[in-house]
Amino acid sequence: MTRFFVYNMRMFDEKVFFDRYAKELGLEFGYTEEPPSMDNYRLAEGYDAISIITSKIDPELMDAFRSVGVRMIGTRTIGFDHIDIAHAKETGMIVTNVTYEPIGVAEYTVLLMLMVSRNIKKIEARNLANDFRLNGMLGRSLGELKVGIVGTGRIGLKVLETLSGFGCETYYCNRSPSPAADKLAHRVGFDELLETCDIVSIHVELNGETYHMFNSSVFEKMKDDAVLINTARGAIVDTEALIEALESGSIGGAGIDVVEDEFSFYYYDCSGTEISNPYMERLRAMDNVVLTHHMAFYCETSVRGMAVGCMEAIKAMGEGKDIPHRLARIGTGSWGM
């Protein structure tokens, strides 16, 4: 029987799915609520695979897991920038990610569009202060805006489908053609999308090509009242450049669910401690920015899919079958998530 060890097990939502589906798939697992580290890698000794979330797996830690017999690292996330994939390929470590129904992220993306466009952060602040004036609170109807989607993989496409009910004019850019997206939006080049759209939403993977894809030169091309939405990965956006663009009025607002260098504190109780991230307080202080802590994925459908997807890959590895979502086999044909 294939055995795997789960790090960062969340007892309040994940464990019920691991208990149920490991039994169905004929797998055996151990777990800890702690993240993987050089202090606890030996917990995985005797296991064939480990399951992680967003904890950083550098070459030293990966080699430590290999030394105790781990052959596979499965991340319960779509993104995988926290794992040194190049070192995994060099050493033969199998690495997988997951996919899950995109509706949760798509709905949350549209939620951020609505919150920023309708000034919800300003409204909430005034409401708490018993200031019920209308001046300065005038919002924009999503149906009257032009919305651009950068990257039309499963999530980007689902965002376009979700937007179709609002009646807004939609555009998309993607490195490769998308017949499905063509039915929902106008395909344009990146620069044209930036210059045309009132809202620009990011749905690409983070890799060497997309790192800081959104930088100062990009923000200069956007409308001065445009809104940036990011539910993908923080480092796709040069956050310092974004803050400067917001402060200078080069763009009008942002809905941000991810931020650079978030992995050391997101999903942990950091109340009473000082967060070292240089961007958080500056973004929080802006009344035209809605900042949430990587929550777009977080609904029951996605959590179940993340657990099951990871276990299905582990089962395939144990049976010597083709492993789904094996990252070493990812091609370079498309941007989209």
Wavefront OBJ file of the C-alpha trace (Angstrom):
o trace
v 0.000 0.000 0.000
v 1.328 3.420 -0.972
v 1.918 5.656 2.045
v 2.105 9.450 2.127
v 2.637 12.102 4.769
v 0.642 15.327 4.901
v 2.199 18.588 6.080
v 0.120 21.630 7.022
v -2.904 19.417 7.611
v -5.846 21.664 8.414
v -7.949 19.779 10.915
v -10.918 22.100 10.515
v -11.516 21.541 6.797
v -9.058 19.205 5.033
v -8.812 16.158 7.275
v -12.342 14.928 6.628
v -11.509 14.699 2.914
v -8.181 12.933 3.499
v -9.878 10.421 5.798
v -12.675 9.728 3.338
v -10.798 9.581 0.059
v -7.575 7.928 1.227
v -9.692 4.979 2.301
v -11.516 4.916 -1.029
v -8.236 5.088 -2.971
v -6.489 2.453 -0.859
v -3.837 4.810 0.541
v -2.359 5.154 4.017
v -1.275 8.514 5.428
v 0.234 10.261 8.409
v 0.072 13.971 9.096
v 1.148 16.995 11.052
v -0.288 20.474 11.288
v 3.241 21.872 10.978
v 4.801 23.054 7.706
v 7.698 20.998 6.297
v 11.138 22.047 7.529
v 14.631 20.773 8.251
v 13.445 20.223 11.821
v 10.652 17.815 10.950
v 11.454 16.235 7.587
v 12.094 12.911 9.336
v 8.388 12.672 10.090
v 8.120 11.550 6.468
v 10.606 8.704 6.866
v 9.130 5.496 5.505
v 6.565 7.287 3.370
v 6.562 7.258 -0.441
v 5.304 10.805 -0.897
v 4.521 14.011 0.932
v 1.647 16.439 0.476
v 2.260 20.143 1.080
v 0.640 23.504 0.454
v 2.613 26.727 -0.021
v 5.676 26.076 2.153
v 8.981 26.677 0.406
v 10.777 23.525 -0.717
v 14.370 24.471 -1.549
v 17.120 22.079 -2.700
v 18.324 21.398 0.854
v 14.884 20.400 2.104
v 14.105 18.423 -1.035
v 17.329 16.451 -0.655
v 16.478 15.825 2.994
v 13.167 14.276 1.973
v 14.917 12.166 -0.664
v 17.323 10.901 2.003
v 14.436 9.406 4.011
v 12.852 7.704 1.000
v 10.356 10.260 -0.283
v 9.950 9.925 -4.039
v 7.217 12.470 -4.687
v 6.146 15.922 -3.519
v 2.526 16.779 -4.218
v 1.445 20.354 -3.637
v -2.251 20.857 -2.932
v -2.192 24.064 -4.961
v -2.355 25.107 -8.590
v 0.665 27.377 -8.181
v 4.042 25.749 -7.635
v 6.529 28.610 -7.406
v 7.325 27.562 -3.814
v 9.033 24.387 -5.082
v 12.425 24.287 -6.792
v 11.277 22.454 -9.925
v 14.690 22.620 -11.590
v 16.305 20.779 -8.668
v 13.495 18.225 -8.711
v 14.213 17.461 -12.359
v 17.948 17.180 -11.671
v 17.465 14.749 -8.793
v 14.523 12.759 -10.092
v 12.037 13.915 -7.468
v 8.493 13.703 -8.796
v 6.518 16.903 -8.245
v 2.825 17.410 -8.915
v 0.309 20.161 -8.460
v -3.486 19.987 -8.607
v -6.332 21.431 -10.524
v -9.814 21.989 -9.188
v -13.094 23.476 -10.278
v -12.348 27.118 -11.160
v -15.722 28.549 -10.154
v -14.582 29.567 -6.641
v -11.687 31.683 -7.887
v -13.779 33.052 -10.752
v -16.574 34.187 -8.450
v -14.090 35.762 -6.058
v -12.408 37.578 -8.942
v -15.706 39.129 -9.949
v -16.400 39.917 -6.285
v -13.173 41.964 -6.145
v -14.122 43.749 -9.372
v -17.453 44.728 -7.833
v -15.978 45.746 -4.472
v -13.417 48.098 -6.002
v -15.757 49.498 -8.659
v -18.465 50.223 -6.074
v -16.080 51.702 -3.447
v -16.986 49.122 -0.812
v -13.867 49.784 1.277
v -14.681 53.508 1.484
v -18.335 52.761 2.220
v -17.474 50.343 5.014
v -15.053 52.804 6.635
v -17.649 55.584 6.602
v -20.344 53.248 7.843
v -18.232 52.260 10.862
v -17.699 55.950 11.594
v -21.444 56.722 11.324
v -20.693 58.953 8.334
v -23.488 58.257 5.866
v -22.841 60.965 3.262
v -22.893 60.112 -0.433
v -20.185 62.470 -1.641
v -17.096 60.650 -2.851
v -18.893 57.278 -2.875
v -20.175 57.230 -6.466
v -19.416 53.860 -8.006
v -19.320 52.446 -11.517
v -21.631 49.741 -12.850
v -19.725 46.631 -13.896
v -22.064 46.192 -16.841
v -20.899 49.483 -18.333
v -17.181 48.739 -18.040
v -14.711 47.084 -20.387
v -13.039 44.124 -18.679
v -9.828 42.491 -19.878
v -8.665 38.991 -18.925
v -4.955 38.198 -19.183
v -4.624 34.427 -19.543
v -7.566 32.221 -20.521
v -6.855 28.874 -18.943
v -9.585 27.216 -16.886
v -9.854 30.081 -14.380
v -9.623 32.943 -16.873
v -12.238 31.283 -19.057
v -14.561 30.767 -16.092
v -14.203 34.459 -15.199
v -15.323 35.349 -18.729
v -18.301 32.992 -18.399
v -19.224 34.529 -15.044
v -18.957 38.051 -16.442
v -21.266 37.223 -19.343
v -24.274 37.744 -17.114
v -23.289 41.321 -16.266
v -23.404 42.578 -19.843
v -19.954 44.167 -19.792
v -17.754 44.287 -22.883
v -14.969 41.748 -22.455
v -11.528 41.334 -23.964
v -8.771 38.786 -23.516
v -5.166 38.178 -24.422
v -3.440 34.824 -24.315
v -0.244 33.478 -25.778
v -2.139 30.838 -27.735
v -5.589 31.021 -29.389
v -8.623 30.086 -27.292
v -11.706 29.133 -29.330
v -13.740 28.940 -26.101
v -12.717 32.467 -25.093
v -13.422 33.734 -28.607
v -17.111 32.972 -28.006
v -17.139 35.254 -24.950
v -14.666 38.065 -25.613
v -12.613 39.952 -28.186
v -9.039 38.688 -28.507
v -6.544 41.564 -28.562
v -2.857 42.117 -27.957
v -1.571 42.835 -24.468
v -0.941 46.528 -25.051
v -4.351 47.046 -26.658
v -6.034 45.352 -23.717
v -4.199 47.623 -21.266
v -5.145 50.758 -23.188
v -8.780 49.724 -23.711
v -10.000 48.148 -20.495
v -11.393 49.676 -17.314
v -10.605 46.502 -15.369
v -7.622 44.219 -16.030
v -7.647 40.816 -14.337
v -4.603 38.510 -14.115
v -4.949 34.747 -14.681
v -1.501 33.479 -15.692
v 0.986 31.149 -14.037
v 3.990 32.577 -12.260
v 7.180 31.597 -14.060
v 10.302 33.224 -15.455
v 8.336 34.816 -18.256
v 5.531 36.248 -16.122
v 7.555 37.379 -13.079
v 6.840 41.141 -12.692
v 4.885 40.990 -15.933
v 2.910 43.919 -14.535
v 5.460 46.659 -13.921
v 5.745 50.427 -14.168
v 5.741 50.450 -17.979
v 2.558 48.357 -17.993
v 0.798 50.622 -15.495
v 1.674 53.643 -17.650
v -0.292 52.086 -20.514
v -3.433 51.524 -18.429
v -6.228 54.064 -18.059
v -5.778 56.404 -15.116
v -9.041 55.141 -13.585
v -8.403 51.467 -14.422
v -8.608 48.747 -11.776
v -6.109 45.874 -11.506
v -7.328 42.522 -10.158
v -4.886 39.803 -9.101
v -6.056 36.420 -7.851
v -3.142 34.542 -9.469
v 0.285 34.994 -7.814
v 1.754 38.034 -6.096
v 5.065 38.130 -7.929
v 3.390 38.500 -11.323
v 3.003 42.119 -10.208
v 5.908 44.394 -9.295
v 4.277 45.493 -6.055
v 6.465 48.541 -5.541
v 5.552 49.738 -9.035
v 1.863 49.037 -8.329
v 1.956 51.108 -5.142
v 3.659 53.967 -6.975
v 1.037 53.811 -9.749
v -1.782 53.897 -7.192
v -0.199 56.750 -5.234
v 0.443 58.816 -8.364
v -2.987 58.206 -9.867
v -1.618 56.334 -12.881
v -4.304 53.707 -12.186
v -7.487 54.000 -10.183
v -7.566 51.025 -7.845
v -6.781 47.375 -7.211
v -8.321 44.191 -5.870
v -5.484 42.015 -4.607
v -5.818 38.512 -3.173
v -2.102 37.713 -3.452
v 1.031 39.689 -2.677
v 4.754 39.173 -3.113
v 6.546 37.249 -0.332
v 3.306 36.152 1.321
v 4.113 32.531 2.086
v 5.785 33.110 5.455
v 2.648 34.529 7.063
v -0.525 33.882 5.040
v -2.666 31.138 6.644
v -1.004 31.638 10.045
v -2.251 33.579 13.067
v 0.113 36.545 13.096
v -1.910 38.701 15.485
v 0.390 40.414 17.938
v 3.443 39.944 15.728
v 5.127 42.289 13.289
v 4.873 41.248 9.645
v 8.094 41.847 7.749
v 6.430 42.201 4.340
v 7.148 45.773 3.136
v 3.940 46.146 1.135
v 1.099 45.138 3.441
v 0.561 48.290 5.462
v 0.944 50.565 2.454
v -1.697 48.641 0.523
v -4.026 48.396 3.509
v -3.891 52.154 4.006
v -5.253 52.898 0.521
v -9.021 53.331 0.312
v -9.013 52.306 -3.367
v -7.386 48.927 -2.664
v -9.162 45.793 -1.457
v -6.569 43.403 -0.016
v -7.422 39.844 1.037
v -5.105 37.042 2.133
v -5.091 34.510 -0.712
v -8.691 33.464 -0.165
v -10.076 33.261 -3.706
v -9.743 29.477 -3.836
v -11.254 28.887 -0.404
v -14.586 27.151 -0.784
v -15.596 23.556 -0.084
v -15.473 22.489 -3.724
v -11.864 23.629 -4.074
v -10.621 22.207 -0.765
v -12.060 18.799 -1.621
v -10.556 18.963 -5.115
v -7.120 19.886 -3.767
v -7.024 16.924 -1.383
v -8.425 14.419 -3.847
v -6.245 15.608 -6.729
v -3.096 15.239 -4.663
v -4.071 11.730 -3.548
v -4.961 10.611 -7.073
v -1.469 11.574 -8.242
v 0.105 9.701 -5.317
v -1.972 6.613 -6.110
v -0.897 6.735 -9.770
v 2.749 7.020 -8.721
v 2.419 3.999 -6.411
v 0.814 1.926 -9.164
v 3.396 2.909 -11.764
v 0.813 4.677 -13.919
v 1.034 7.986 -15.733
v 0.987 10.655 -13.019
v -1.546 13.466 -13.513
v -0.291 17.041 -13.231
v 3.361 16.038 -13.130
v 5.128 19.368 -13.340
v 8.245 18.100 -15.085
v 6.026 17.472 -18.081
v 4.428 20.919 -18.238
v 4.824 22.465 -21.662
v 5.171 26.107 -22.631
v 2.227 26.491 -24.984
v -0.101 28.657 -22.929
v -0.034 31.333 -20.251
v -3.340 30.611 -18.665
v -4.295 29.207 -15.303
l 1 2 3 4 5 6 7 8 9 10 11 12 13 14 15 16 17 18 19 20 21 22 23 24 25 26 27 28 29 30 31 32 33 34 35 36 37 38 39 40 41 42 43 44 45 46 47 48 49 50 51 52 53 54 55 56 57 58 59 60 61 62 63 64 65 66 67 68 69 70 71 72 73 74 75 76 77 78 79 80 81 82 83 84 85 86 87 88 89 90 91 92 93 94 95 96 97 98 99 100 101 102 103 104 105 106 107 108 109 110 111 112 113 114 115 116 117 118 119 120 121 122 123 124 125 126 127 128 129 130 131 132 133 134 135 136 137 138 139 140 141 142 143 144 145 146 147 148 149 150 151 152 153 154 155 156 157 158 159 160 161 162 163 164 165 166 167 168 169 170 171 172 173 174 175 176 177 178 179 180 181 182 183 184 185 186 187 188 189 190 191 192 193 194 195 196 197 198 199 200 201 202 203 204 205 206 207 208 209 210 211 212 213 214 215 216 217 218 219 220 221 222 223 224 225 226 227 228 229 230 231 232 233 234 235 236 237 238 239 240 241 242 243 244 245 246 247 248 249 250 251 252 253 254 255 256 257 258 259 260 261 262 263 264 265 266 267 268 269 270 271 272 273 274 275 276 277 278 279 280 281 282 283 284 285 286 287 288 289 290 291 292 293 294 295 296 297 298 299 300 301 302 303 304 305 306 307 308 309 310 311 312 313 314 315 316 317 318 319 320 321 322 323 324 325 326 327 328 329 330 331 332 333 334 335 336 337
